[in-house]
């Protein structure tokens, strides 16, 4: 049962109950009972509507909040499927690459959970690279389970590790891009500190 269906049923039950009480128990006029019941229906329906949130951040103030939420939820589903694939991987190199990929994916999702406004800007990455990584792992598992010939399996393993290695680089760059301002500040501060130490002789004068 969908969330909106549950809202409708709850609101309808509340409206019917109010109508029965007003019309039969209190013997109010039918038109008044109906109008109040209709008002109760809409009030309950909207009051029980879930608040769009990612983590602790509400999305109601964003004009594309529903779209952002859907995109984030789809990304979580893709990463969860990738994580589930790790348990059935046997080839060490493939498993190591997949484990690293999932770990970086969690880093990305953790950042986006705290900064949902960056989700729209990450749309291409989330809708292309997450599904692509998930598909590569699924295809590898399907071919492994199909017991294809050993030389073909070796070829598939090599191509899979090569693809995962490339994806790991791309995922790491995506994660790091969210923190580029902090990294730049750190680099500038380090250079300033180094220059200051050089000008001061690298030590602190003691009285």
C-alpha positions as CSV (number, residue, x, y, z in Angstrom):
1,X,0.0,0.0,0.0
2,X,1.4,3.3,-1.1
3,X,2.0,6.3,1.3
4,X,-0.6,8.4,-0.5
5,X,-3.2,5.6,-0.4
6,X,-2.7,5.2,3.4
7,X,-3.2,9.0,3.7
8,X,-6.4,8.8,1.8
9,X,-7.8,5.9,3.8
10,X,-6.9,7.6,7.1
11,X,-8.5,10.9,6.1
12,X,-11.6,9.1,4.8
13,X,-12.1,7.1,8.0
14,X,-11.7,10.3,10.0
15,X,-14.3,12.1,7.8
16,X,-16.8,9.3,8.0
17,X,-16.4,9.0,11.8
18,X,-17.0,12.8,12.3
19,X,-20.0,12.6,10.0
20,X,-21.5,9.7,12.0
21,X,-21.0,11.5,15.2
22,X,-22.4,14.9,14.0
23,X,-25.4,13.5,12.1
24,X,-26.5,10.5,14.1
25,X,-25.2,11.2,17.6
26,X,-25.6,14.9,17.8
27,X,-28.4,15.1,15.2
28,X,-26.8,18.1,13.3
29,X,-28.2,19.0,9.9
30,X,-26.9,16.9,7.1
31,X,-25.4,19.7,5.1
32,X,-23.4,21.0,8.1
33,X,-22.3,17.5,8.9
34,X,-21.1,16.9,5.4
35,X,-19.2,20.2,5.1
36,X,-17.4,19.7,8.4
37,X,-16.6,16.1,7.4
38,X,-15.2,17.2,4.1
39,X,-13.0,19.8,6.0
40,X,-11.8,17.0,8.3
41,X,-10.9,14.9,5.3
42,X,-8.6,17.5,3.8
43,X,-7.2,18.5,7.1
44,X,-6.2,14.9,8.1
45,X,-4.9,14.2,4.5
46,X,-2.5,17.2,4.6
47,X,-1.6,16.9,8.2
48,X,-0.5,13.2,7.7
49,X,1.5,14.0,4.6
50,X,5.1,13.1,5.3
51,X,7.7,15.8,5.5
52,X,10.3,15.5,2.7
53,X,13.6,15.1,4.4
54,X,17.1,13.9,3.7
55,X,18.8,13.1,7.0
56,X,17.7,15.9,9.3
57,X,17.3,18.5,6.6
58,X,13.8,19.3,5.3
59,X,13.3,19.9,1.6
60,X,10.0,21.7,1.6
61,X,11.6,25.1,1.0
62,X,13.3,23.8,-2.2
63,X,11.2,24.1,-5.4
64,X,12.6,20.8,-6.6
65,X,12.6,19.1,-3.2
66,X,10.6,16.0,-4.3
67,X,12.9,15.5,-7.3
68,X,16.0,15.8,-5.1
69,X,14.5,13.3,-2.6
70,X,13.7,10.8,-5.4
71,X,17.2,11.2,-6.9
72,X,18.9,10.6,-3.5
73,X,16.7,7.6,-2.7
74,X,17.5,6.1,-6.1
75,X,21.2,6.6,-5.4
76,X,21.0,4.8,-2.1
77,X,19.2,1.9,-3.7
78,X,22.0,1.6,-6.4
79,X,24.7,1.6,-3.7
80,X,22.9,-0.9,-1.6
81,X,22.7,-3.2,-4.6
82,X,26.4,-2.8,-5.2
83,X,27.1,-3.5,-1.5
84,X,25.0,-6.7,-1.8
85,X,27.1,-7.9,-4.7
86,X,30.3,-7.8,-2.7
87,X,29.1,-10.8,-0.6
88,X,29.0,-13.1,-3.6
89,X,32.3,-11.9,-5.2
90,X,35.1,-14.5,-5.1
91,X,37.8,-13.0,-7.2
92,X,40.1,-11.1,-4.9
93,X,40.9,-8.2,-7.2
94,X,37.3,-7.7,-8.2
95,X,36.1,-7.8,-4.6
96,X,38.8,-5.4,-3.5
97,X,37.9,-2.9,-6.2
98,X,34.2,-3.3,-5.5
99,X,34.7,-2.8,-1.8
100,X,36.6,0.4,-2.4
101,X,34.0,1.7,-4.8
102,X,31.2,1.1,-2.3
103,X,33.2,2.8,0.5
104,X,33.6,5.9,-1.7
105,X,30.0,5.8,-2.7
106,X,29.0,5.9,1.0
107,X,31.3,9.0,1.4
108,X,29.5,10.7,-1.4
109,X,26.1,9.9,-0.1
110,X,27.1,11.0,3.4
111,X,28.2,14.4,2.1
112,X,25.0,14.8,0.0
113,X,22.9,13.9,3.0
114,X,24.2,17.0,4.8
115,X,24.2,19.1,1.6
116,X,21.1,18.2,-0.3
117,X,21.3,21.3,-2.5
118,X,24.4,19.8,-4.2
119,X,22.3,16.8,-5.3
120,X,20.9,18.5,-8.4
121,X,24.5,19.5,-9.5
122,X,25.5,15.9,-9.1
123,X,22.6,14.6,-11.2
124,X,24.8,13.3,-14.1
125,X,27.1,11.4,-11.7
126,X,24.3,9.9,-9.7
127,X,22.2,8.9,-12.6
128,X,25.0,7.5,-14.8
129,X,28.0,6.3,-12.8
130,X,26.1,4.7,-9.9
131,X,23.9,2.6,-12.2
132,X,26.9,1.9,-14.4
133,X,29.0,0.5,-11.5
134,X,26.1,-1.5,-10.3
135,X,25.5,-3.0,-13.8
136,X,29.2,-3.9,-14.2
137,X,29.1,-5.9,-10.9
138,X,25.8,-7.6,-11.8
139,X,27.0,-8.6,-15.2
140,X,30.2,-10.0,-13.8
141,X,28.3,-12.1,-11.3
142,X,25.8,-13.4,-13.9
143,X,28.7,-14.5,-16.1
144,X,30.5,-16.1,-13.2
145,X,27.3,-18.0,-12.2
146,X,26.8,-19.1,-15.8
147,X,30.1,-21.0,-15.7
148,X,31.5,-19.6,-18.9
149,X,34.7,-21.1,-20.2
150,X,37.8,-20.3,-18.0
151,X,39.6,-18.3,-20.6
152,X,36.5,-16.1,-21.2
153,X,36.1,-15.7,-17.4
154,X,39.7,-14.5,-17.1
155,X,39.0,-12.0,-19.9
156,X,35.8,-10.8,-18.1
157,X,37.7,-10.5,-14.8
158,X,40.4,-8.4,-16.4
159,X,37.9,-6.1,-18.1
160,X,35.9,-5.8,-14.9
161,X,38.9,-4.9,-12.7
162,X,40.0,-2.4,-15.3
163,X,36.5,-0.8,-15.4
164,X,36.3,-0.8,-11.6
165,X,39.7,0.8,-11.3
166,X,38.6,3.6,-13.6
167,X,35.4,4.0,-11.7
168,X,37.3,4.2,-8.4
169,X,39.3,7.1,-9.8
170,X,36.2,8.9,-11.0
171,X,34.3,8.3,-7.7
172,X,37.3,9.6,-5.7
173,X,37.4,12.7,-7.8
174,X,33.7,13.3,-7.3
175,X,34.0,12.9,-3.6
176,X,37.0,15.2,-3.4
177,X,35.3,17.8,-5.6
178,X,32.8,18.4,-2.8
179,X,35.6,19.5,-0.5
180,X,37.7,21.5,-3.0
181,X,37.3,24.8,-1.2
182,X,38.5,23.3,2.1
183,X,41.4,21.6,0.3
184,X,42.3,24.9,-1.4
185,X,42.2,26.7,2.0
186,X,44.4,24.1,3.5
187,X,46.9,24.3,0.7
188,X,47.0,28.1,1.0
189,X,47.4,28.0,4.8
190,X,50.2,25.5,4.5
191,X,52.0,27.7,2.0
192,X,51.6,30.7,4.3
193,X,52.8,28.8,7.3
194,X,55.8,27.5,5.4
195,X,56.7,31.0,4.2
196,X,56.2,32.4,7.7
197,X,58.5,29.8,9.2
198,X,61.1,30.6,6.5
199,X,61.0,34.3,7.3
200,X,61.3,33.7,11.0
201,X,64.2,31.3,10.7
202,X,62.0,28.3,11.3
203,X,62.0,28.6,15.0
204,X,60.6,30.6,18.0
205,X,62.8,33.1,19.7
206,X,63.3,32.5,23.4
207,X,63.8,35.3,25.8
